[in-house]
């Protein structure tokens, strides 16, 4: 699933090409992707609308229109949002095609069909389950060391589960939770309450560092993820533990192990992480 660095990479790509463009039409090939409004209203409202900017909140992309509406897209497992300056050939997983007045198009592809698209005014974005209760953006001033420490006092859950909790911090998923915990030297199944003040501080910096690095490397492509131009990310070549079970730790040579924490496959080094 695309996490914050992947969605941010897509956002940056779209922010370079969408603002100023005017939608001519939208063709819906799988109506199940459009959650709000009804498909007929969706296809009638889009034409003539000009894009003003492209934003992101957690893993949600937000395409702001000059008429005040927002097109909100969550890619879930396998969704792709691809921009092309010229018309493209459809495949069987192309669910939506937005065509602009200059012939450029934005397509929404989704093999698993879990991705969701909404068109609504900003004050109704709170109706999107998951978006309304998002915690702070990890790369914003709201996610500071004081916030992190304050939110970690009464937790009996594992530290991995807390990092995955979107109400605690927005946008982290399985890849970057595992990577941040390896950088911080913390075993993923540790109870939050057991982390020392120093460990909390190290983990805070590890979360920020791994997200910044992954954005700089344009995200991680394990299978489906592509950026807005269809290119692969590069961070998969720099992963230290995620999906590296059975391989030697790049730091100490110990075998990376895989366990299940918070219901998710979790990768860690038994020597580096305690
Ligand atoms: Zn190690």
py3Dmol code that shows the C-alpha trace and the ligand (Angstrom):
import py3Dmol

protein = """\
ATOM      1  CA  UNK A   1       0.000   0.000   0.000  1.00  0.00           C
ATOM      2  CA  UNK A   2       1.328   3.462  -0.797  1.00  0.00           C
ATOM      3  CA  UNK A   3       2.337   5.265   2.394  1.00  0.00           C
ATOM      4  CA  UNK A   4       3.148   8.922   3.001  1.00  0.00           C
ATOM      5  CA  UNK A   5       6.367   9.080   0.892  1.00  0.00           C
ATOM      6  CA  UNK A   6       4.665   7.440  -2.102  1.00  0.00           C
ATOM      7  CA  UNK A   7       1.545   9.628  -1.897  1.00  0.00           C
ATOM      8  CA  UNK A   8       3.692  12.736  -1.404  1.00  0.00           C
ATOM      9  CA  UNK A   9       5.743  11.802  -4.501  1.00  0.00           C
ATOM     10  CA  UNK A  10       2.525  11.484  -6.512  1.00  0.00           C
ATOM     11  CA  UNK A  11       1.302  14.799  -5.089  1.00  0.00           C
ATOM     12  CA  UNK A  12       4.487  16.574  -6.160  1.00  0.00           C
ATOM     13  CA  UNK A  13       4.223  15.098  -9.645  1.00  0.00           C
ATOM     14  CA  UNK A  14       0.597  16.157 -10.024  1.00  0.00           C
ATOM     15  CA  UNK A  15       1.288  19.601  -8.541  1.00  0.00           C
ATOM     16  CA  UNK A  16       3.676  20.200 -11.453  1.00  0.00           C
ATOM     17  CA  UNK A  17       1.088  19.456 -14.132  1.00  0.00           C
ATOM     18  CA  UNK A  18      -2.509  19.804 -12.887  1.00  0.00           C
ATOM     19  CA  UNK A  19      -2.945  23.390 -11.615  1.00  0.00           C
ATOM     20  CA  UNK A  20      -4.482  25.581 -14.310  1.00  0.00           C
ATOM     21  CA  UNK A  21      -5.760  22.657 -16.354  1.00  0.00           C
ATOM     22  CA  UNK A  22      -9.529  22.457 -16.969  1.00  0.00           C
ATOM     23  CA  UNK A  23     -11.433  19.164 -16.980  1.00  0.00           C
ATOM     24  CA  UNK A  24     -13.322  18.524 -20.217  1.00  0.00           C
ATOM     25  CA  UNK A  25     -14.948  15.277 -19.099  1.00  0.00           C
ATOM     26  CA  UNK A  26     -14.629  12.228 -16.905  1.00  0.00           C
ATOM     27  CA  UNK A  27     -15.398   8.697 -18.094  1.00  0.00           C
ATOM     28  CA  UNK A  28     -16.312   6.205 -15.390  1.00  0.00           C
ATOM     29  CA  UNK A  29     -15.652   2.538 -16.214  1.00  0.00           C
ATOM     30  CA  UNK A  30     -16.058   1.235 -12.673  1.00  0.00           C
ATOM     31  CA  UNK A  31     -18.538   3.261 -10.630  1.00  0.00           C
ATOM     32  CA  UNK A  32     -17.581   1.492  -7.398  1.00  0.00           C
ATOM     33  CA  UNK A  33     -14.481   3.698  -7.122  1.00  0.00           C
ATOM     34  CA  UNK A  34     -16.616   6.845  -6.792  1.00  0.00           C
ATOM     35  CA  UNK A  35     -17.935   6.972  -3.233  1.00  0.00           C
ATOM     36  CA  UNK A  36     -19.413  10.453  -3.299  1.00  0.00           C
ATOM     37  CA  UNK A  37     -21.477  11.909  -4.952  1.00  0.00           C
ATOM     38  CA  UNK A  38     -23.503   9.511  -7.160  1.00  0.00           C
ATOM     39  CA  UNK A  39     -21.692   8.700 -10.424  1.00  0.00           C
ATOM     40  CA  UNK A  40     -24.182  10.701 -12.541  1.00  0.00           C
ATOM     41  CA  UNK A  41     -23.637  13.828 -10.434  1.00  0.00           C
ATOM     42  CA  UNK A  42     -19.880  13.201 -10.427  1.00  0.00           C
ATOM     43  CA  UNK A  43     -19.671  13.088 -14.224  1.00  0.00           C
ATOM     44  CA  UNK A  44     -21.898  16.166 -14.585  1.00  0.00           C
ATOM     45  CA  UNK A  45     -19.978  18.276 -12.054  1.00  0.00           C
ATOM     46  CA  UNK A  46     -16.389  17.659 -13.233  1.00  0.00           C
ATOM     47  CA  UNK A  47     -16.496  19.205 -16.772  1.00  0.00           C
ATOM     48  CA  UNK A  48     -15.462  22.868 -16.867  1.00  0.00           C
ATOM     49  CA  UNK A  49     -13.712  22.779 -13.481  1.00  0.00           C
ATOM     50  CA  UNK A  50     -10.181  24.182 -13.276  1.00  0.00           C
ATOM     51  CA  UNK A  51      -7.595  22.681 -10.881  1.00  0.00           C
ATOM     52  CA  UNK A  52      -6.153  25.208  -8.455  1.00  0.00           C
ATOM     53  CA  UNK A  53      -3.721  23.107  -6.387  1.00  0.00           C
ATOM     54  CA  UNK A  54      -2.848  19.589  -5.236  1.00  0.00           C
ATOM     55  CA  UNK A  55      -2.571  18.720  -1.539  1.00  0.00           C
ATOM     56  CA  UNK A  56      -2.158  15.683   0.676  1.00  0.00           C
ATOM     57  CA  UNK A  57      -3.293  14.665   4.147  1.00  0.00           C
ATOM     58  CA  UNK A  58      -1.856  11.379   5.407  1.00  0.00           C
ATOM     59  CA  UNK A  59      -2.367   8.952   2.524  1.00  0.00           C
ATOM     60  CA  UNK A  60      -5.197  11.024   0.993  1.00  0.00           C
ATOM     61  CA  UNK A  61      -4.545  13.082  -2.149  1.00  0.00           C
ATOM     62  CA  UNK A  62      -6.567  16.282  -2.488  1.00  0.00           C
ATOM     63  CA  UNK A  63      -7.060  17.952  -5.870  1.00  0.00           C
ATOM     64  CA  UNK A  64      -8.538  21.386  -5.165  1.00  0.00           C
ATOM     65  CA  UNK A  65     -10.789  22.915  -7.825  1.00  0.00           C
ATOM     66  CA  UNK A  66     -11.377  26.631  -8.392  1.00  0.00           C
ATOM     67  CA  UNK A  67     -15.117  26.237  -7.771  1.00  0.00           C
ATOM     68  CA  UNK A  68     -14.337  25.242  -4.187  1.00  0.00           C
ATOM     69  CA  UNK A  69     -14.833  21.484  -4.512  1.00  0.00           C
ATOM     70  CA  UNK A  70     -12.099  18.968  -3.696  1.00  0.00           C
ATOM     71  CA  UNK A  71     -11.399  15.710  -5.475  1.00  0.00           C
ATOM     72  CA  UNK A  72     -10.129  13.364  -2.749  1.00  0.00           C
ATOM     73  CA  UNK A  73      -8.379  10.118  -3.741  1.00  0.00           C
ATOM     74  CA  UNK A  74      -7.201   7.266  -1.505  1.00  0.00           C
ATOM     75  CA  UNK A  75      -5.180   4.654  -3.420  1.00  0.00           C
ATOM     76  CA  UNK A  76      -5.548   1.890  -0.789  1.00  0.00           C
ATOM     77  CA  UNK A  77      -3.748  -1.306  -1.909  1.00  0.00           C
ATOM     78  CA  UNK A  78      -3.142  -1.006  -5.634  1.00  0.00           C
ATOM     79  CA  UNK A  79      -4.595   2.306  -6.840  1.00  0.00           C
ATOM     80  CA  UNK A  80      -2.581   4.385  -9.314  1.00  0.00           C
ATOM     81  CA  UNK A  81      -3.149   7.959 -10.415  1.00  0.00           C
ATOM     82  CA  UNK A  82      -1.317   8.563 -13.685  1.00  0.00           C
ATOM     83  CA  UNK A  83      -0.964  11.741 -15.681  1.00  0.00           C
ATOM     84  CA  UNK A  84      -0.314  11.758 -19.408  1.00  0.00           C
ATOM     85  CA  UNK A  85      -0.009  14.832 -21.644  1.00  0.00           C
ATOM     86  CA  UNK A  86      -1.678  12.833 -24.421  1.00  0.00           C
ATOM     87  CA  UNK A  87      -4.609  10.364 -24.500  1.00  0.00           C
ATOM     88  CA  UNK A  88      -3.669   6.872 -23.282  1.00  0.00           C
ATOM     89  CA  UNK A  89      -4.819   3.349 -24.048  1.00  0.00           C
ATOM     90  CA  UNK A  90      -7.158   1.941 -21.440  1.00  0.00           C
ATOM     91  CA  UNK A  91      -6.606  -1.414 -19.784  1.00  0.00           C
ATOM     92  CA  UNK A  92      -9.085  -3.555 -17.858  1.00  0.00           C
ATOM     93  CA  UNK A  93      -8.060  -1.949 -14.556  1.00  0.00           C
ATOM     94  CA  UNK A  94      -8.676   1.632 -15.732  1.00  0.00           C
ATOM     95  CA  UNK A  95     -11.693   2.777 -13.713  1.00  0.00           C
ATOM     96  CA  UNK A  96     -11.744   6.538 -14.293  1.00  0.00           C
ATOM     97  CA  UNK A  97     -10.342   8.741 -17.063  1.00  0.00           C
ATOM     98  CA  UNK A  98     -10.327  12.489 -16.539  1.00  0.00           C
ATOM     99  CA  UNK A  99      -9.672  14.278 -19.832  1.00  0.00           C
ATOM    100  CA  UNK A 100      -8.545  17.904 -19.831  1.00  0.00           C
ATOM    101  CA  UNK A 101      -9.439  20.528 -22.441  1.00  0.00           C
ATOM    102  CA  UNK A 102      -5.888  20.347 -23.896  1.00  0.00           C
ATOM    103  CA  UNK A 103      -6.096  16.561 -24.441  1.00  0.00           C
ATOM    104  CA  UNK A 104      -4.040  15.604 -21.387  1.00  0.00           C
ATOM    105  CA  UNK A 105      -5.556  12.998 -19.104  1.00  0.00           C
ATOM    106  CA  UNK A 106      -5.460  11.695 -15.571  1.00  0.00           C
ATOM    107  CA  UNK A 107      -6.349   8.034 -15.140  1.00  0.00           C
ATOM    108  CA  UNK A 108      -7.262   6.096 -12.027  1.00  0.00           C
ATOM    109  CA  UNK A 109      -6.230   2.434 -12.253  1.00  0.00           C
ATOM    110  CA  UNK A 110      -6.849  -0.061  -9.486  1.00  0.00           C
ATOM    111  CA  UNK A 111      -6.401  -3.831  -9.781  1.00  0.00           C
ATOM    112  CA  UNK A 112      -7.887  -4.647  -6.364  1.00  0.00           C
ATOM    113  CA  UNK A 113     -10.656  -1.988  -6.563  1.00  0.00           C
ATOM    114  CA  UNK A 114     -10.243  -0.843  -2.932  1.00  0.00           C
ATOM    115  CA  UNK A 115      -9.248   2.715  -3.928  1.00  0.00           C
ATOM    116  CA  UNK A 116     -11.786   5.471  -3.316  1.00  0.00           C
ATOM    117  CA  UNK A 117     -12.611   8.806  -4.971  1.00  0.00           C
ATOM    118  CA  UNK A 118     -14.763  11.602  -3.557  1.00  0.00           C
ATOM    119  CA  UNK A 119     -15.834  14.991  -4.905  1.00  0.00           C
ATOM    120  CA  UNK A 120     -17.120  17.285  -2.209  1.00  0.00           C
ATOM    121  CA  UNK A 121     -16.776  20.726  -0.607  1.00  0.00           C
ATOM    122  CA  UNK A 122     -13.940  21.104   1.965  1.00  0.00           C
ATOM    123  CA  UNK A 123     -16.307  21.379   4.931  1.00  0.00           C
ATOM    124  CA  UNK A 124     -17.660  17.909   4.091  1.00  0.00           C
ATOM    125  CA  UNK A 125     -14.240  16.213   3.963  1.00  0.00           C
ATOM    126  CA  UNK A 126     -14.898  15.283   7.598  1.00  0.00           C
ATOM    127  CA  UNK A 127     -17.516  12.838   6.268  1.00  0.00           C
ATOM    128  CA  UNK A 128     -14.732  10.703   4.826  1.00  0.00           C
ATOM    129  CA  UNK A 129     -14.143   7.963   7.337  1.00  0.00           C
ATOM    130  CA  UNK A 130     -10.473   7.956   8.206  1.00  0.00           C
ATOM    131  CA  UNK A 131      -9.700  11.477   7.025  1.00  0.00           C
ATOM    132  CA  UNK A 132     -11.546  13.264   9.833  1.00  0.00           C
ATOM    133  CA  UNK A 133      -9.727  11.487  12.665  1.00  0.00           C
ATOM    134  CA  UNK A 134      -6.191  11.663  11.222  1.00  0.00           C
ATOM    135  CA  UNK A 135      -3.425  12.588  13.630  1.00  0.00           C
ATOM    136  CA  UNK A 136      -0.766  15.200  12.836  1.00  0.00           C
ATOM    137  CA  UNK A 137       1.337  15.161   9.681  1.00  0.00           C
ATOM    138  CA  UNK A 138       4.681  13.634  10.727  1.00  0.00           C
ATOM    139  CA  UNK A 139       6.712  16.191   8.779  1.00  0.00           C
ATOM    140  CA  UNK A 140       4.800  19.193  10.146  1.00  0.00           C
ATOM    141  CA  UNK A 141       5.433  21.214  13.288  1.00  0.00           C
ATOM    142  CA  UNK A 142       2.367  19.554  14.881  1.00  0.00           C
ATOM    143  CA  UNK A 143       4.266  16.286  15.140  1.00  0.00           C
ATOM    144  CA  UNK A 144       6.931  17.393  17.571  1.00  0.00           C
ATOM    145  CA  UNK A 145       8.871  15.500  20.224  1.00  0.00           C
ATOM    146  CA  UNK A 146       6.616  16.898  22.965  1.00  0.00           C
ATOM    147  CA  UNK A 147       3.489  15.627  21.154  1.00  0.00           C
ATOM    148  CA  UNK A 148       5.048  12.211  20.679  1.00  0.00           C
ATOM    149  CA  UNK A 149       6.105  11.885  24.306  1.00  0.00           C
ATOM    150  CA  UNK A 150       2.730  13.167  25.564  1.00  0.00           C
ATOM    151  CA  UNK A 151       0.835  10.612  23.483  1.00  0.00           C
ATOM    152  CA  UNK A 152       3.014   7.735  24.661  1.00  0.00           C
ATOM    153  CA  UNK A 153       2.374   7.862  28.384  1.00  0.00           C
ATOM    154  CA  UNK A 154      -0.600   5.577  28.875  1.00  0.00           C
ATOM    155  CA  UNK A 155      -0.139   3.149  26.013  1.00  0.00           C
ATOM    156  CA  UNK A 156      -0.037  -0.571  26.648  1.00  0.00           C
ATOM    157  CA  UNK A 157      -0.045  -1.477  22.966  1.00  0.00           C
ATOM    158  CA  UNK A 158       3.100  -2.344  21.012  1.00  0.00           C
ATOM    159  CA  UNK A 159       5.151   0.485  19.577  1.00  0.00           C
ATOM    160  CA  UNK A 160       4.586  -0.876  16.066  1.00  0.00           C
ATOM    161  CA  UNK A 161       0.793  -0.740  16.548  1.00  0.00           C
ATOM    162  CA  UNK A 162       1.065   2.850  17.757  1.00  0.00           C
ATOM    163  CA  UNK A 163       3.110   3.912  14.718  1.00  0.00           C
ATOM    164  CA  UNK A 164       0.506   2.323  12.429  1.00  0.00           C
ATOM    165  CA  UNK A 165      -2.348   4.091  14.229  1.00  0.00           C
ATOM    166  CA  UNK A 166      -3.386   6.917  11.872  1.00  0.00           C
ATOM    167  CA  UNK A 167      -4.896   8.844  14.788  1.00  0.00           C
ATOM    168  CA  UNK A 168      -1.472   8.978  16.450  1.00  0.00           C
ATOM    169  CA  UNK A 169       0.389  10.077  13.326  1.00  0.00           C
ATOM    170  CA  UNK A 170      -0.844  10.277   9.720  1.00  0.00           C
ATOM    171  CA  UNK A 171       0.649   8.394   6.802  1.00  0.00           C
ATOM    172  CA  UNK A 172       2.929   5.756   8.331  1.00  0.00           C
ATOM    173  CA  UNK A 173       2.352   2.166   7.209  1.00  0.00           C
ATOM    174  CA  UNK A 174       4.071  -1.195   7.449  1.00  0.00           C
ATOM    175  CA  UNK A 175       7.205  -0.295   5.480  1.00  0.00           C
ATOM    176  CA  UNK A 176       8.191   2.885   7.277  1.00  0.00           C
ATOM    177  CA  UNK A 177       7.135   1.690  10.747  1.00  0.00           C
ATOM    178  CA  UNK A 178       9.555  -1.257  10.393  1.00  0.00           C
ATOM    179  CA  UNK A 179      12.303   0.919   8.939  1.00  0.00           C
ATOM    180  CA  UNK A 180      11.972   3.619  11.618  1.00  0.00           C
ATOM    181  CA  UNK A 181      12.076   1.025  14.411  1.00  0.00           C
ATOM    182  CA  UNK A 182      15.261  -0.517  12.995  1.00  0.00           C
ATOM    183  CA  UNK A 183      16.912   2.881  12.787  1.00  0.00           C
ATOM    184  CA  UNK A 184      15.883   3.540  16.387  1.00  0.00           C
ATOM    185  CA  UNK A 185      17.131   0.121  17.594  1.00  0.00           C
ATOM    186  CA  UNK A 186      13.723  -0.711  19.088  1.00  0.00           C
ATOM    187  CA  UNK A 187      12.084  -4.143  18.807  1.00  0.00           C
ATOM    188  CA  UNK A 188       8.643  -3.702  17.205  1.00  0.00           C
ATOM    189  CA  UNK A 189       6.700  -5.706  19.797  1.00  0.00           C
ATOM    190  CA  UNK A 190       7.922  -3.635  22.756  1.00  0.00           C
ATOM    191  CA  UNK A 191       5.103  -2.114  24.814  1.00  0.00           C
ATOM    192  CA  UNK A 192       4.959   1.641  24.240  1.00  0.00           C
ATOM    193  CA  UNK A 193       5.074   2.209  27.977  1.00  0.00           C
ATOM    194  CA  UNK A 194       8.449   0.421  28.200  1.00  0.00           C
ATOM    195  CA  UNK A 195      10.265   2.923  25.963  1.00  0.00           C
ATOM    196  CA  UNK A 196      12.682   5.182  27.807  1.00  0.00           C
ATOM    197  CA  UNK A 197      12.641   8.926  27.269  1.00  0.00           C
ATOM    198  CA  UNK A 198      15.822   8.605  25.230  1.00  0.00           C
ATOM    199  CA  UNK A 199      14.327   5.852  23.054  1.00  0.00           C
ATOM    200  CA  UNK A 200      11.249   7.994  22.366  1.00  0.00           C
ATOM    201  CA  UNK A 201      13.455  10.818  21.226  1.00  0.00           C
ATOM    202  CA  UNK A 202      15.564   8.562  19.007  1.00  0.00           C
ATOM    203  CA  UNK A 203      12.397   7.048  17.509  1.00  0.00           C
ATOM    204  CA  UNK A 204      10.898  10.477  16.847  1.00  0.00           C
ATOM    205  CA  UNK A 205      13.973  11.470  14.829  1.00  0.00           C
ATOM    206  CA  UNK A 206      14.057   8.059  13.083  1.00  0.00           C
ATOM    207  CA  UNK A 207      10.441   8.470  11.888  1.00  0.00           C
ATOM    208  CA  UNK A 208      11.133  11.946  10.468  1.00  0.00           C
ATOM    209  CA  UNK A 209      14.453  10.842   8.932  1.00  0.00           C
ATOM    210  CA  UNK A 210      13.127   7.751   7.168  1.00  0.00           C
ATOM    211  CA  UNK A 211      10.156   9.649   5.702  1.00  0.00           C
ATOM    212  CA  UNK A 212      12.368  12.472   4.419  1.00  0.00           C
ATOM    213  CA  UNK A 213      14.799   9.994   2.862  1.00  0.00           C
ATOM    214  CA  UNK A 214      12.019   7.954   1.267  1.00  0.00           C
ATOM    215  CA  UNK A 215      10.477  11.097  -0.258  1.00  0.00           C
ATOM    216  CA  UNK A 216      13.897  12.068  -1.614  1.00  0.00           C
ATOM    217  CA  UNK A 217      14.142   8.612  -3.233  1.00  0.00           C
ATOM    218  CA  UNK A 218      10.591   8.989  -4.608  1.00  0.00           C
ATOM    219  CA  UNK A 219       9.033   6.236  -2.501  1.00  0.00           C
ATOM    220  CA  UNK A 220       9.227   2.433  -2.392  1.00  0.00           C
ATOM    221  CA  UNK A 221       8.054   0.168  -5.224  1.00  0.00           C
ATOM    222  CA  UNK A 222       7.630  -3.397  -3.943  1.00  0.00           C
ATOM    223  CA  UNK A 223       5.009  -4.273  -6.553  1.00  0.00           C
ATOM    224  CA  UNK A 224       2.247  -1.880  -7.619  1.00  0.00           C
ATOM    225  CA  UNK A 225       3.380   1.590  -6.657  1.00  0.00           C
ATOM    226  CA  UNK A 226       4.149   4.028  -9.490  1.00  0.00           C
ATOM    227  CA  UNK A 227       4.478   7.795  -9.361  1.00  0.00           C
ATOM    228  CA  UNK A 228       2.198  10.142 -11.340  1.00  0.00           C
ATOM    229  CA  UNK A 229       4.267   9.615 -14.499  1.00  0.00           C
ATOM    230  CA  UNK A 230       4.274   5.803 -14.141  1.00  0.00           C
ATOM    231  CA  UNK A 231       7.865   5.541 -12.854  1.00  0.00           C
ATOM    232  CA  UNK A 232       9.107   3.291 -10.041  1.00  0.00           C
ATOM    233  CA  UNK A 233      10.253   4.608  -6.681  1.00  0.00           C
ATOM    234  CA  UNK A 234      13.884   4.023  -5.631  1.00  0.00           C
ATOM    235  CA  UNK A 235      13.736   3.546  -1.878  1.00  0.00           C
ATOM    236  CA  UNK A 236      13.199  -0.248  -2.145  1.00  0.00           C
ATOM    237  CA  UNK A 237      16.969  -0.441  -2.787  1.00  0.00           C
ATOM    238  CA  UNK A 238      17.657   1.271   0.534  1.00  0.00           C
ATOM    239  CA  UNK A 239      15.365  -0.688   2.853  1.00  0.00           C
ATOM    240  CA  UNK A 240      17.174  -2.049   5.890  1.00  0.00           C
ATOM    241  CA  UNK A 241      14.652  -4.596   7.204  1.00  0.00           C
ATOM    242  CA  UNK A 242      11.291  -4.472   5.402  1.00  0.00           C
ATOM    243  CA  UNK A 243      10.828  -7.696   3.366  1.00  0.00           C
ATOM    244  CA  UNK A 244      14.511  -8.587   4.014  1.00  0.00           C
ATOM    245  CA  UNK A 245      13.795 -11.516   6.361  1.00  0.00           C
ATOM    246  CA  UNK A 246      16.402 -14.258   6.046  1.00  0.00           C
ATOM    247  CA  UNK A 247      18.970 -11.791   4.702  1.00  0.00           C
ATOM    248  CA  UNK A 248      21.846 -10.378   6.770  1.00  0.00           C
ATOM    249  CA  UNK A 249      21.395  -7.086   8.608  1.00  0.00           C
ATOM    250  CA  UNK A 250      23.329  -4.414   6.717  1.00  0.00           C
ATOM    251  CA  UNK A 251      24.766  -3.209  10.018  1.00  0.00           C
ATOM    252  CA  UNK A 252      25.606  -6.265  12.087  1.00  0.00           C
ATOM    253  CA  UNK A 253      25.221  -9.264   9.759  1.00  0.00           C
ATOM    254  CA  UNK A 254      22.579 -10.980  11.918  1.00  0.00           C
ATOM    255  CA  UNK A 255      19.670 -12.572  10.032  1.00  0.00           C
ATOM    256  CA  UNK A 256      16.633 -10.295   9.725  1.00  0.00           C
ATOM    257  CA  UNK A 257      13.579 -11.994  11.224  1.00  0.00           C
ATOM    258  CA  UNK A 258       9.873 -11.781  10.434  1.00  0.00           C
ATOM    259  CA  UNK A 259       7.251 -11.880  13.181  1.00  0.00           C
ATOM    260  CA  UNK A 260       3.622 -10.779  13.354  1.00  0.00           C
ATOM    261  CA  UNK A 261       2.939  -7.639  15.387  1.00  0.00           C
ATOM    262  CA  UNK A 262      -0.370  -5.773  15.378  1.00  0.00           C
ATOM    263  CA  UNK A 263      -1.597  -8.314  12.830  1.00  0.00           C
ATOM    264  CA  UNK A 264       1.053  -7.279  10.333  1.00  0.00           C
ATOM    265  CA  UNK A 265       4.171  -9.007   9.014  1.00  0.00           C
ATOM    266  CA  UNK A 266       6.995  -7.264  10.851  1.00  0.00           C
ATOM    267  CA  UNK A 267      10.699  -7.289  10.033  1.00  0.00           C
ATOM    268  CA  UNK A 268      13.495  -6.590  12.503  1.00  0.00           C
ATOM    269  CA  UNK A 269      17.079  -7.383  13.405  1.00  0.00           C
ATOM    270  CA  UNK A 270      17.329  -9.417  16.639  1.00  0.00           C
ATOM    271  CA  UNK A 271      20.778  -7.963  17.350  1.00  0.00           C
ATOM    272  CA  UNK A 272      20.290  -4.266  16.517  1.00  0.00           C
ATOM    273  CA  UNK A 273      16.809  -3.995  17.987  1.00  0.00           C
ATOM    274  CA  UNK A 274      16.117  -4.665  21.660  1.00  0.00           C
TER     275      UNK A 274
END
"""
ligand_1 = """\
1
ZN
Zn 21.483 -5.711 12.909
"""
view = py3Dmol.view(width=600, height=400)
view.addModel(protein, "pdb")
view.setStyle({"model": 0}, {"cartoon": {"style": "trace"}})
view.addModel(ligand_1, "xyz")
view.setStyle({"model": 1}, {"stick": {}})
view.zoomTo()
view.show()
